[in-house]
Amino acid sequence: MKISRRLVAALPAQFLSPVEVVNQRERIAELLGQIAALQGEWTDADVVRITSANVALQREVRALTAQRDRLTGRLAAARDNARFADKRIAALEAQLAEQITAPPT
């Protein structure tokens, strides 16, 4: 019978078989080793550089979001203007058609 990892993680250690306990401890040790290896690779300069780049990217995202919002507003206004112009043109065309087809008075 295979026990799912989620079930194993949810069970208290007293209910786990000794094999599962050993497997979990090995996996935890492996993951801790990976964390230690990753932490050892970053120098202070790397951390400062990455943090600065992250701040700059966040600023750029905010600026681009603001620009998108402005352009979205301008697009909506342009569409409204185009709809108004279309209605006005249609009204003038109808008025012109009436004048052309109307008998002279």
C-alpha positions as CSV (number, residue, x, y, z in Angstrom):
1,M,0.0,0.0,0.0
2,K,1.4,3.3,-1.1
3,I,0.8,6.3,1.2
4,S,0.4,9.7,-0.5
5,R,2.9,12.4,0.4
6,R,0.1,14.7,1.6
7,L,-1.3,12.1,3.9
8,V,2.2,11.4,5.3
9,A,2.7,15.1,5.8
10,A,-0.6,15.4,7.7
11,L,0.0,12.4,10.0
12,P,1.8,12.8,13.2
13,A,5.2,11.1,13.4
14,Q,3.9,8.5,15.8
15,F,1.7,7.0,13.0
16,L,4.4,6.9,10.3
17,S,6.4,3.8,9.6
18,P,10.1,4.0,10.4
19,V,10.8,3.8,6.7
20,E,8.6,6.8,6.0
21,V,10.3,8.7,8.8
22,V,13.7,8.0,7.4
23,N,12.5,9.0,3.9
24,Q,11.1,12.3,5.2
25,R,14.3,13.0,7.1
26,E,16.4,12.3,4.1
27,R,14.2,14.6,1.9
28,I,14.4,17.4,4.6
29,A,18.2,17.1,4.7
30,E,18.4,17.2,0.9
31,L,16.2,20.4,0.8
32,L,18.1,22.0,3.6
33,G,21.3,21.3,1.7
34,Q,19.9,22.9,-1.4
35,I,18.9,26.0,0.6
36,A,22.4,26.3,2.1
37,A,24.0,25.9,-1.3
38,L,21.8,28.6,-2.8
39,Q,22.5,31.0,0.1
40,G,26.2,30.4,-0.2
41,E,26.2,31.5,-3.8
42,W,25.0,35.0,-3.2
43,T,27.4,37.7,-2.3
44,D,26.4,41.0,-0.7
45,A,27.0,42.7,-4.0
46,D,24.7,40.2,-5.8
47,V,21.9,40.9,-3.2
48,V,22.3,44.6,-3.6
49,R,22.3,44.4,-7.4
50,I,19.2,42.1,-7.5
51,T,17.4,44.3,-5.0
52,S,18.1,47.4,-7.0
53,A,17.0,45.7,-10.2
54,N,13.8,44.6,-8.5
55,V,13.1,48.1,-7.3
56,A,13.7,49.5,-10.8
57,L,11.5,46.9,-12.4
58,Q,8.7,47.7,-9.9
59,R,9.0,51.4,-10.8
60,E,8.8,50.5,-14.4
61,V,5.8,48.4,-13.9
62,R,4.0,51.2,-12.1
63,A,4.9,53.7,-14.8
64,L,3.7,51.3,-17.5
65,T,0.5,50.7,-15.6
66,A,-0.1,54.4,-15.3
67,Q,0.6,54.9,-19.0
68,R,-1.8,52.0,-19.9
69,D,-4.5,53.6,-17.8
70,R,-4.0,57.0,-19.5
71,L,-4.0,55.4,-23.0
72,T,-7.1,53.4,-22.1
73,G,-8.9,56.6,-21.1
74,R,-7.8,58.3,-24.3
75,L,-9.0,55.4,-26.4
76,A,-12.4,55.5,-24.7
77,A,-12.6,59.2,-25.3
78,A,-11.7,58.8,-29.0
79,R,-14.3,56.0,-29.4
80,D,-16.9,58.3,-27.8
81,N,-15.9,61.1,-30.2
82,A,-16.1,58.7,-33.2
83,R,-19.6,57.5,-32.2
84,F,-20.7,61.2,-31.8
85,A,-19.3,62.1,-35.2
86,D,-20.9,59.0,-36.8
87,K,-24.3,60.0,-35.4
88,R,-23.8,63.6,-36.5
89,I,-22.8,62.6,-40.0
90,A,-25.8,60.2,-40.2
91,A,-28.1,63.0,-39.1
92,L,-26.6,65.5,-41.7
93,E,-26.9,62.8,-44.4
94,A,-30.5,62.3,-43.6
95,Q,-31.2,66.0,-43.6
96,L,-29.4,66.4,-46.9
97,A,-31.4,63.4,-48.4
98,E,-34.6,65.0,-47.2
99,Q,-33.7,68.4,-48.9
100,I,-32.7,66.7,-52.1
101,T,-35.8,64.5,-52.4
102,A,-38.3,67.1,-51.1
103,P,-40.3,68.9,-53.8
104,P,-39.3,72.5,-54.3
105,T,-41.5,74.9,-52.5
